Each structure stands twice: as C-alpha cells, then as structure tokens.
Amino acid sequence: MLSKKHKAALTLRKNIKGINVRVPTRGKKKTYIYFDNAASTPAVTPVLDELYHYLDWYSGVHRGTGYKSLISSRIYDDAHDDIARFVGADLSRDTVIMVKNTSEAINKLSYRVQLEPEDVVITTDMEHHSNDLPWRTRARAVYAGLNEEGKLDIDNVKQLLKKHYPHTKMLAVCGASNVTGHVNDVHLLAEIAHEHGCHILVDGAQLIPHQRFNMKPHNDPGHIDYLAFSGHKIYSPFGSGVLIGPRATFASGPPEYPGGGTVKLVMQDKIFWADPPDREEAGSPNVIGTYALARTLAYLDKLGMDNLAKYEEELTNYTLDKLQKVRGISIYGSRPRVGVISFNLQDIPHALLGAILCFEAGMGVRTGCFCAQKYVRQLLGMAESYHYPELYDSGRMDKIPGMVRVSLAAYNTRQEVDELIKWLKDIAINPYEYLRRYRFSASQGSYVPIDMQYKLEADKVVNRIM
C-alpha cells in the first residue's frame, strides 16, 4: 500500500501538464525529463480545467457594472485572501499585493519602505540577484557571510545587526537557496532582527514551493514581516507573483507606479490614493494569473504540502546518494536541503554537460550561475575576474565559471533520477567521446551538436504551436 506522501506525489505527477511530451535527441525521440523546476514548474491540469471554465466569466475587474465584471472582481479579490491564508498571513493587518514575480515584489518593497541613503539593508552572500541588486540601488547593502559549507553564518548576522544599529532597516534573506537548496531558519533570523529593531524580508521563491510555510502572528518574535514569492515556481506559470506585508507600509505615500486603479480621486492639485492593495497594483491587473495561483495553492493544500515535502526530501536524499557514486563529481552544499542540487563533472564544462543531457538524454537542467554569481564563485573558490565582461560581450559563455543544476519537484521519480545517473556515469567514463560530438557556438552562447539539425526540429515545434 502506498504511503500518503507517495500517493500525493503520484497524483501530482498524473496531473502535470506535458508530462509525456517527447523531444528529439541525437538518437530517437525520448520522453522529456524535466529537472529545471527551480527555474519554473509546469502547470497542473485540474487548475487548467478550472481556468478554462472561468474564462467564460472573465472580465475587467473593479468599477465594471456588468455581471461578468462583478464575478471577476469577486474572484480576484477573494484570491488575495486565499493566497494570504496559504502562508498564514494576518488578513486583519497584512495586505497581499499581486505583482509579476519575486523580482518585482522585492523591487517594489525597496521603494515602499522609504529608505534613506544612510540606511543599511543586511542581505547575504547566498542571495539570488533579485534579493541583492534592488537593495544596492536604494540603501547601503551589507552582506552577511557564509560558513565552509556555504550556509549562512548566523553569528555574522548578529554581529552586523549590532554593528549597524540603529541604521539597519531590513534583513533580506532567502528562505532557501536556488544554488544549494540550503534552507535558512528564517523564524530564528526574524527573532534576531526584531531584537535589533529591524524588519525581515524572506525571499520565498525557492521555499514556498517545497515546504509548508507560516508567517506567524505579528506578536510572535519569529513573525515574518515581508514575504515574496512567484507563481511560476509553484505550478502556476501565468505571470503572477506575490508581496505580503503590513498594510501600514503601503498605506502612506505614493506608489512607485501611479496610474489607473491606484487612486480614489484625482483633482487638479491633489491626489487621493486608494487603499492597499489597489494603490500598489497599477493598471489592469493579471486577473487570470492571480486566480490561477490561488487555485493552484488550494490544489496543493488538498494534496497536502507536508506529504509532498516528505516525498521530495526522500527523493532529494536518494539523488544525492546516487550522485556521490559518479566518478569525478563535485556536489556543492550539504544536507538538509530542498530539491536543488548543483554540481560539476570533472573535465566537462558545465555548459557542455547541460547540452549533452539535452541532446543525448532528453533532459532539461540548468547551467551557469543561476542569477547568484557571487555565491557560485564563492562555492567554486574563485575570485572575481575583470575578464568576465569581455567574455560576456564576445559570447564566450563557455569560459565563464558555473555549475550544472538539477532541481527536483514532488512529481519527479526515482526512475528519472536513475536515468540521470546512468548518463552521468557514462559521460564521466567517456568524456572525450562526447566532447568530439559538440562545438561551442559563440552566436548562440551554448554548445550545439555537430551532427544534428536540432534548430530545424525546434522550428517545426514552434511553427506547430504558433
């Protein structure tokens, strides 16, 4: 008899859109194995069915007096509340602001917390660029260091909070790394931040899809002040993202994007801004994406996030155990972690390994620095080089250091992992056999097979879709 976690994972897999798509390889067509879930996850068919039914009732929201507009407005507004409940936000004090993705959410927050140039934002050396670059432009960004395993040094966080008190306005930290899968104890970090009069933002892009999460009540020392995450990383690839935080933060001052829907009244010399979240959602909102995300979260809740998390943990450990038996492999980070695993294979450039897995094995992985260049260089033990801009400009991405990333989701299987391991072992044993089959294309910035008309095949697929 299947356990609850295996039943949940099997149900999820049966409902993944495109799970049986076949792709061309250098040999025959193969069923695609998708190991790039940290970038974007596929959609689930039950939500697509609901979305298709809702489209009969789709209309512009707010201020429309037609029946469809009334229905769509109700659905759009209720979706905000459903999303809040999924992460334990306090609907009496917090607001849910719909944006495109996590990057936009963090950028919005960087504008709305009213930072001054002398203010300090503490972030970390393990962050995605989306939780680094916005703070650099708005305040003084200070970086907490890491230990030898690439995990956050919490003692260093304490030291920095103490050193920069009372000027530190935000501790901005990822819930889980998109490079190593390391999970930060964000509730402990929240307690530490609050002790120093500082708010905390959690970049939940890689955490919310993998584990049940609760922001905790406002009177709890471990309460998360701000949370950002993306729909496209949690089975809802419809252009929606979320920023959650205290309504008071967004109830004063103009939004960084003023325009339609952000006001109550406009007079010649005075603007009366709307209440949050309307003030922050300029223009016609992404009703479809918001509805789809809310329904996707409800679907995952029904399957049981705890069940899916347990299955994924089991699969991640299985994958790590198998990877460690591949000759010449270097795996970055340690356990425990969510299903994000980055590695390199001796003598095989990371970009070439990704191309081999694509064109030989029919697998989708990711290569490079995963929008976390500073963290990747640190894990590789490499210093910054002023030659990098020249390499980027000349298209020589093969000369840029990086890694191969396999990112798992709860619908992946041991059989898929076994197929990956089989290919990696063969590549490790016969590296030069594979090297001679590929060339680097500077114009495309990637390795391509010498003897395969893959672009022609891709054009055929695109033409069929379009």
Beta strands, then each sheet from edge to edge (+ up, - down):
strand 1: 22-23
strand 2: 30-31
strand 3: 33-34
strand 4: 94-99
strand 5: 120-124
strand 6: 140-144
strand 7: 168-174
strand 8: 199-203
strand 9: 226-230
strand 10: 241-246
strand 11: 263-266
strand 12: 271-273
strand 13: 329-332
strand 14: 340-345
strand 15: 363-364
strand 16: 366-368
strand 17: 403-407
strand 18: 438-441
strand 19: 446-449
sheet 1: 1+ 2-
sheet 2: 3+ 15+
sheet 3: 4+ 10- 9+ 8+ 7+ 5+ 6+
sheet 4: 11+ 12-
sheet 5: 13+ 14- 17+ 16-
sheet 6: 18+ 19-
end
